[in-house]
Amino acid sequence: MIYQLKQDERFLRLPEVKHITALSRAHIYLLISKDEFPKQYKLGQRAAGWLESEVLAWMQSKITPTGSDHRSDAP
């Protein structure tokens, strides 16, 4: 499958993914193993990255509609 990149699309490396999602490395890889987080792309022999748009779409999917209680500990 050929993926058509948007002009401003970019890859994010793990430190930036951790920073913008506020998730740990271990939790990111756990979510990937459960197909609950975008998989990374191999960029080279020892480098991988995530498409920024996929990470941002995942983050958007975690946001609840305005006005609803978004706390995980809500009764």
C-alpha positions in Angstrom: 0.0 0.0 0.0 1.3 3.4 -0.9 0.6 6.1 1.6 0.1 9.6 0.3 1.8 12.0 2.7 0.4 15.5 3.3 2.9 18.2 2.5 3.5 19.1 6.1 3.5 15.5 7.4 6.5 14.5 9.5 7.8 11.6 11.6 8.0 11.8 15.4 10.7 10.0 17.2 10.0 8.2 20.5 11.0 11.1 22.9 8.6 13.5 21.1 5.8 10.9 21.1 6.3 10.4 24.8 6.2 14.1 25.4 3.1 14.9 23.4 1.1 11.9 24.7 2.4 12.0 28.3 2.8 8.2 28.1 5.8 6.2 29.1 7.8 4.1 26.6 6.5 0.9 28.1 2.9 2.0 27.9 3.2 3.1 24.3 4.6 -0.3 23.3 1.9 -2.1 25.4 -0.8 -0.1 23.5 0.9 -1.0 20.2 0.9 -4.7 21.1 -2.9 -4.4 21.8 -3.5 -2.5 18.5 -4.6 0.5 20.6 -1.9 2.9 19.4 -0.4 3.6 16.0 2.5 1.4 15.0 5.8 3.0 14.2 7.5 3.0 10.8 11.0 1.7 10.3 13.1 4.6 9.1 16.5 2.9 9.0 18.3 0.0 10.6 18.1 1.4 14.1 15.5 4.2 13.7 11.7 4.2 13.9 9.2 7.0 13.9 5.4 7.6 14.1 3.5 9.7 11.6 2.5 12.9 13.4 -1.0 12.8 12.0 -1.6 9.3 13.3 -0.5 10.2 16.8 -2.6 13.3 16.8 -5.6 11.3 15.5 -5.1 8.8 18.4 -5.0 11.7 20.9 -8.2 13.2 19.4 -9.9 9.9 19.8 -9.2 10.1 23.5 -11.0 13.4 23.9 -14.6 13.1 25.1 -17.3 15.5 23.9 -17.4 18.9 25.5 -19.3 19.0 28.8 -18.9 15.3 29.7 -16.8 14.1 32.6 -13.5 12.9 31.1 -11.9 11.7 34.3 -11.3 8.0 34.4 -12.1 7.8 38.1 -15.6 9.4 37.7 -18.4 7.4 39.3 
